[in-house]
């Protein structure tokens, strides 16, 4: 009887030591497979990068790159960027319920809004107690950047900002 139990036990021990185990291993395997597959896929396909890896960090990088390339702000070192989301109500709901659904909702958003604020103090002029908003932008998943036109009360195309700041002469 001992020998008949010993062989299956030895096989089970060998399988566990080699990484062949019950349901716990398949859950651990998928994160490894997409990580290795995602690295080569994102490198050559730069056009798909905004849609594939769209989050607050990526959106902010896209916005800062565009503003710097277009020399929009002469005092860029005295500016700070703040994401403006409607996450406060969702965070309150998440605190009330045990299921946290705010993370997937944030990563699945179609656009992320940013406020460009003046940074005062540390070599930048102005009252350090204030950080007024200079402009607002919306970065869409597609990579499009929109500017909030206060006169229109809505987001308009990025090129509209240049026309409005030039007095409509472009």
SETI-940041 format. One record per atom (N, C-alpha, C): x, y, z. Coordinates in steps of 0.1 Angstrom, whole numbers, padded with zeros to 4 digits, always signed. Layout:
residues N
XYZ...
***
This chain:
residues 170
+0008-0012+0000+0000+0000+0000+0009+0012+0000+0019+0012+0007+0028+0024+0008+0035+0026-0005+0038+0016-0013+0045+0018-0026+0035+0023-0036+0022+0020-0035+0012+0025-0045+0010+0040-0042+0011+0045-0030+0009+0059-0027+0022+0067-0030+0033+0060-0029+0046+0067-0030+0049+0071-0044+0045+0064-0054+0047+0068-0068+0039+0080-0072+0026+0081-0070+0019+0093-0073+0024+0105-0065+0027+0103-0052+0033+0114-0044+0046+0119-0050+0054+0110-0055+0067+0114-0060+0065+0121-0073+0055+0117-0082+0052+0124-0094+0047+0138-0091+0038+0139-0081+0032+0152-0078+0043+0161-0073+0052+0156-0065+0063+0164-0059+0072+0169-0071+0075+0160-0080+0083+0164-0092+0077+0174-0100+0064+0173-0102+0056+0183-0110+0056+0197-0103+0055+0197-0090+0054+0210-0083+0068+0216-0083+0079+0208-0082+0092+0214-0082+0096+0219-0096+0090+0214-0106+0093+0219-0120+0084+0230-0124+0075+0234-0116+0066+0245-0119+0053+0241-0125+0050+0228-0126+0038+0223-0131+0029+0221-0119+0020+0230-0116+0012+0229-0104-0003+0232-0108-0011+0232-0098-0025+0235-0100-0028+0249-0104-0040+0254-0102-0045+0266-0108-0036+0279-0105-0028+0278-0095-0020+0290-0091-0010+0294-0102-0004+0284-0108+0006+0287-0119+0000+0294-0131-0012+0290-0137-0017+0296-0148-0020+0311-0146-0024+0315-0134-0026+0329-0131-0013+0337-0131-0002+0330-0127+0011+0337-0127+0017+0338-0141+0014+0328-0149+0020+0327-0163+0015+0338-0172+0002+0342-0173-0002+0353-0182+0005+0366-0181+0008+0371-0168+0015+0384-0168+0029+0383-0174+0036+0371-0173+0049+0370-0179+0048+0370-0194+0038+0363-0200+0038+0362-0214+0035+0375-0221+0025+0383-0216+0022+0396-0222+0034+0406-0221+0041+0405-0209+0052+0414-0207+0063+0412-0218+0066+0399-0221+0076+0397-0231+0071+0399-0245+0058+0397-0247+0053+0400-0260+0050+0414-0262+0047+0422-0252+0044+0436-0253+0057+0444-0256+0068+0440-0251+0080+0448-0253+0084+0449-0267+0085+0438-0275+0088+0439-0289+0077+0446-0297+0064+0444-0293+0053+0449-0301+0053+0464-0300+0056+0470-0288+0054+0484-0287+0066+0492-0293+0078+0485-0294+0089+0492-0299+0087+0496-0314+0084+0487-0323+0083+0491-0337+0070+0499-0340+0059+0496-0333+0046+0502-0336+0044+0515-0328+0051+0525-0332+0050+0538-0324+0036+0545-0327+0030+0542-0338+0017+0548-0341+0006+0542-0332+0008+0530-0327-0002+0524-0318+0001+0527-0303+0012+0533-0300+0016+0535-0286+0006+0544-0279+0000+0555-0284-0009+0562-0276-0022+0554-0273-0026+0546-0281-0038+0538-0279-0035+0526-0270-0023+0520-0271-0020+0508-0264-0016+0511-0250-0009+0521-0247-0004+0524-0234-0008+0538-0229-0021+0541-0230-0026+0554-0227-0030+0555-0212-0022+0562-0205-0025+0565-0191-0021+0579-0188-0022+0584-0176-0019+0598-0172-0005+0601-0175+0004+0592-0172+0019+0595-0174+0021+0597-0189+0016+0588-0197+0018+0589-0212+0012+0601-0218+0000+0604-0213-0007+0616-0218+0000+0629-0214+0006+0630-0202+0013+0641-0198+0026+0643-0206+0033+0631-0209+0045+0632-0217+0042+0637-0231+0030+0632-0237+0026+0637-0250+0024+0652-0250+0017+0657-0240+0014+0671-0239+0027+0680-0237+0035+0676-0228+0048+0683-0225+0056+0684-0238+0057+0672-0245+0065+0672-0257+0060+0681-0267+0047+0682-0269+0041+0691-0279+0043+0705-0276+0041+0709-0263+0042+0723-0259+0056+0727-0260+0066+0719-0256+0080+0722-0257+0084+0724-0272+0080+0715-0280+0083+0716-0295+0078+0728-0301+0066+0733-0297+0060+0745-0302+0064+0757-0295+0072+0756-0285+0077+0768-0277+0065+0776-0272+0055+0770-0267+0042+0776-0263+0045+0786-0251+0053+0781-0241+0055+0789-0229+0070+0793-0228+0073+0806-0227+0087+0810-0226+0092+0807-0212+0083+0806-0202+0087+0803-0188+0083+0789-0184+0086+0780-0192+0082+0766-0190+0087+0760-0176+0099+0765-0172+0104+0760-0159+0096+0765-0147+0087+0775-0149+0078+0780-0138+0064+0775-0140+0062+0764-0147+0049+0758-0148+0048+0744-0142+0037+0740-0138+0034+0726-0134+0022+0721-0140+0021+0708-0141+0009+0702-0148+0002+0694-0138-0011+0695-0138-0020+0688-0128-0031+0681-0136-0032+0668-0135-0043+0661-0141-0056+0664-0134-0066+0667-0142-0080+0670-0137-0089+0659-0141-0093+0651-0131-0102+0640-0134-0114+0641-0125-0124+0633-0128-0136+0632-0119-0135+0620-0110-0123+0617-0106-0120+0606-0097-0125+0607-0083-0128+0620-0079-0132+0622-0065-0145+0614-0062-0155+0615-0070-0168+0608-0067-0165+0593-0068-0157+0588-0077-0155+0574-0079-0147+0569-0067-0137+0577-0062-0130+0573-0050-0139+0572-0038-0148+0581-0036-0158+0580-0025-0166+0567-0026-0170+0564-0039-0178+0552-0041-0169+0539-0038-0157+0540-0042-0148+0528-0039-0146+0526-0025-0145+0537-0017-0143+0536-0003-0156+0530+0004-0167+0532-0002-0180+0527+0004-0182+0512+0000-0177+0508-0011-0178+0494-0015-0165+0487-0016-0164+0475-0013-0152+0468-0013-0145+0466-0027-0153+0466-0037-0148+0464-0051-0142+0477-0056-0129+0476-0059-0122+0488-0064-0123+0488-0080-0131+0497-0086-0132+0497-0100-0126+0510-0106-0120+0518-0098-0115+0531-0103-0103+0529-0111-0094+0519-0109-0082+0517-0117-0085+0514-0131-0094+0504-0134-0096+0501-0148-0104+0513-0155-0112+0520-0148-0119+0531-0154-0110+0542-0158-0099+0545-0150-0090+0555-0153-0081+0551-0165-0077+0538-0166-0069+0534-0177-0077+0533-0190-0090+0532-0189-0099+0530-0200-0105+0543-0205-0101+0554-0199-0107+0567-0203-0102+0571-0217-0111+0578-0224-0108+0582-0238-0100+0594-0238-0099+0602-0227-0091+0615-0227-0088+0618-0213-0077+0625-0211-0073+0630-0198-0071+0645-0199-0077+0652-0189-0076+0667-0189-0064+0671-0180-0057+0682-0184-0046+0687-0176-0048+0702-0175-0044+0707-0163-0043+0721-0161-0029+0725-0160-0025+0736-0168-0012+0741-0167-0012+0753-0157-0005+0751-0146-0006+0760-0135+0008+0768-0134+0007+0780-0130+0019+0788-0127+0025+0783-0114+0038+0781-0113+0045+0777-0101+0052+0789-0096+0049+0793-0084+0055+0805-0078+0065+0801-0067+0075+0809-0065+0086+0806-0055+0097+0797-0062+0108+0795-0055+0119+0788-0060+0124+0793-0073+0126+0806-0073+0131+0813-0085+0120+0817-0095+0108+0814-0093+0097+0818-0102+0089+0829-0095+0086+0840-0102+0079+0851-0096+0065+0848-0092+0060+0855-0082+0046+0853-0078+0045+0849-0064+0033+0849-0059+0030+0845-0045+0030+0830-0044+0039+0824-0035+0040+0810-0034+0028+0803-0029+0018+0811-0023+0006+0805-0018-0004+0803-0029-0002+0807-0041-0011+0806-0052-0005+0798-0064-0014+0792-0071-0009+0785-0084-0021+0786-0094-0022+0798-0100-0033+0800-0109-0032+0791-0122-0043+0788-0127-0043+0780-0140-0041+0789-0151-0032+0786-0160-0029+0794-0171-0037+0789-0184-0037+0776-0185-0044+0769-0197-0048+0756-0192-0058+0750-0200-0062+0737-0198-0061+0729-0212-0057+0717-0211-0056+0708-0223-0063+0695-0220-0067+0689-0231-0073+0675-0231-0064+0667-0241-0059+0656-0236-0051+0647-0244-0060+0635-0246-0063+0632-0259-0072+0621-0262-0063+0608-0265-0070+0597-0263-0064+0584-0265-0057+0583-0279-0063+0590-0289-0058+0589-0303-0045+0597-0304-0042+0605-0294-0030+0614-0295-0033+0628-0298-0045+0631-0301-0050+0645-0304-0049+0653-0291-0045+0666-0292-0045+0675-0281-0055+0686-0283-0063+0689-0274-0073+0699-0275-0070+0710-0264-0073+0722-0267-0071+0733-0258-0084+0739-0253-0085+0742-0240-0098+0747-0235-0099+0762-0238-0108+0766-0247-0110+0780-0250-0120+0786-0241-0116+0795-0232-0125+0801-0222-0136+0808-0229-0134+0815-0240-0144+0823-0246-0155+0813-0252-0151+0802-0257-0160+0792-0263-0167+0784-0252-0160+0782-0240-0164+0774-0230-0164+0759-0233-0154+0755-0242-0153+0741-0246-0139+0739-0251-0135+0727-0252-0122+0723-0258-0123+0724-0273-0113+0730-0279-0112+0732-0294-0098+0726-0298-0096+0725-0311-0084+0720-0316-0072+0728-0311-0061+0721-0310-0048+0727-0305-0044+0738-0314-0046+0738-0327-0042+0749-0336-0050+0761-0333-0062+0760-0328-0070+0772-0324-0063+0780-0314-0055+0774-0305-0048+0782-0295-0038+0791-0301-0031+0786-0311-0021+0795-0318-0028+0806-0325-0039+0804-0331-0047+0814-0338-0052+0825-0328-0057+0820-0317-0063+0829-0307-0052+0838-0301-0040+0832-0298-0030+0840-0292-0023+0849-0302-0024+0847-0315-0019+0855-0325-0029+0866-0329-0040+0867-0322-0050+0877-0325-0058+0873-0338-0058+0860-0341-0066+0856-0353-0060+0859-0366-0047+0862-0366-0040+0866-0378-0033+0855-0385-0034+0843-0380-0028+0831-0387-0036+0825-0397
***
